[in-house]
Amino acid sequence: MNSGFYNESPACHCEESSDNEYKNKQHYRKPIESKRGRPRGSKVSGTKKEVIDLRSLLTRCAQAMADNNTATANEFLKQIRQYSSPYGNATERLAHCFANALEASVAGTGSSNTT
C-alpha cells in the first residue's frame, strides 16, 4: 500500500482542487429524467374529445336517404361532417369518404344504376 496516501493533508492541493471543482460545478447539468406515461396534472381543461359513433350516424343517414327523407339525411350529414376529417384517423377518413358519397347522392349528382 502507499503509506503517503493517508499522510498527505488535503490542504496542500486546496487552491487547485477548489478551482477545478468550481469549473466542474459550473458546467454540470442535471441529466433529464425520462418519465413514462402521462405526466400528472398535464390535462388541459376543456380538451376532452367527444366520442361519436360515426358508423351509426352513417347508417342512419343512409336509411334516411332510402326513406327519401332529405331533411333528416342533411342533418345527419352535418353531424358526420363535424366529426369526420380527410386528415383524421382511419375511421374519420372513412366517414369523410362515405359522407362525400352520401352528399352526392342527396344532391342527385351521384351515378344512378337505373336503366
N, C-alpha and C positions, 0 to 999 in steps of 0.2 A: 504494500500500500504506500501511497505517497503521504508521508508524515507532514510535509509542508502544507498540504491542502487544508488541514484543520488548524494550523498555526497562523495562517495568513489572516489579517484582520480585514473585514470588508471595507474599512475606511480608506485603505490605500488606493482603491480604484473608484472612489466616490464620485469625482467630477466626471470621469469618462462614462461611468455607468448611468449617472443621472441624465447626462446629455443623450445617451443612446435610448434610455427609457422614455425621455421626453419626445424624441423623434418618433419612436415606435408608437407611443400613445397618440400622437397627432395623426398618424396615418392608419391607425387601427379603426376599422369599421366593423360593426357587429354584422355577422352574416344574416342574410334574410332567411327567416324561418319559413319553410313551406308548410302550409296548413292544408289539411284535407277537408273536403266537404264545404258546405256553405258557411261563411262566417256569421257569427251571431250578430243580430242587430243590423244586418245589411238589407233587410226588406224595406222597400220604399213604399209608404202607404199610398194606396190608390193605384197600384200597378198590378193588381190581381187580374189574371187573364180569365175571362169568362169562357166556360166550356159550352160549346154549342154542338148539337148533333146535326152536322151538315148532311149526313146521309138521310135522316128523316125529313129534313127540310126539302132536299131534292126530290125525294119520293112524293111528299105531299104536293110539291109544285107540279110534278108530272101528273099526279092524279087530278089536280085542279084543271090542268090543261086537257086531260082526257074527258073531263066533265064539261068542257067549254066554258069554264069559269075563269075568264081572263083577269078579272079584278083580283081574285084571290091568288092566281098564279103570279101576277105582278107584285103583290105584297110579299109572297114567298121569295121571288127573285130579288126583291130589295133587301130582304134579310140575308139571303145567300151572298149577295154582293158585299154586304157589310162584313161578313166573316170569312170570305174566301179571298185569295190573292194569287196572281200568277207567279209570285216570288216567295210564297209561304212554304209550309211543309207539304208533304205529298198529298195529304187529304185536302188541304186548302187549294192546291193547284188543280187537283182533280175536280173539286167542286166548282172552281172557276171555269174550267172547260165545259162541264155539264151545264153551268149557268149560261154560258155563251150559246150553247146549242138550244137550250130551252127558250132563251130570249129570242133567238132567231125563229123558232117555231111559233112563239106567241105573236111575233111581228109578221109572220107569214112569209119570211124570206128564206126559210129552210127548204130543203128539197122535199118534194112530195112523191110518194110512191104510187099515187093513183094514176091509172092509165085509161 
